Amino acid sequence: MSWQREMGPAANEQLREQRVELSRVRDELQQVKIRGRGGEGWSGPAGRGKRAEQARVDAERREQDRKAAEASLKQTLAKFGTIKAAPNGFQLILPESIWTGARASNLISAAAAKLEPLAACWPAIPITRS
């Protein structure tokens, strides 16, 4: 390497120092990137494991939230009738006392007032099906 001979030993020393400085700056940049991601590295096989673990934790949290919302919904709907388990969820069975007669589709006047809050909140329930 002729350019190194021309520059002399001082230049070689300066080049070595610059390489050390470059290595230090690269390490510092890597640390900043890791801190920016919440202290965890997310690349490579270890990162995939961390992402899988995070996905599992998120799925458990969503399932707990769903169960809590379902329990709350059942408790609210129980005010209007009987809750019965069904293959695809649950059903609200209205009492026979609200109808004008057996197999009738008309409600008694007092029942309409009782079911008004149910009708008002029904569109807000995301899991309802026709």
Secondary structure as UniProt FT lines:
FT   HELIX           2..7
FT   HELIX           9..36
FT   TURN            37..38
FT   HELIX           44..77
FT   TURN            78..80
FT   STRAND          82..86
FT   TURN            87..88
FT   STRAND          89..93
FT   HELIX           96..98
FT   TURN            102..103
FT   HELIX           109..121
FT   HELIX           122..124
FT   TURN            126..127
//
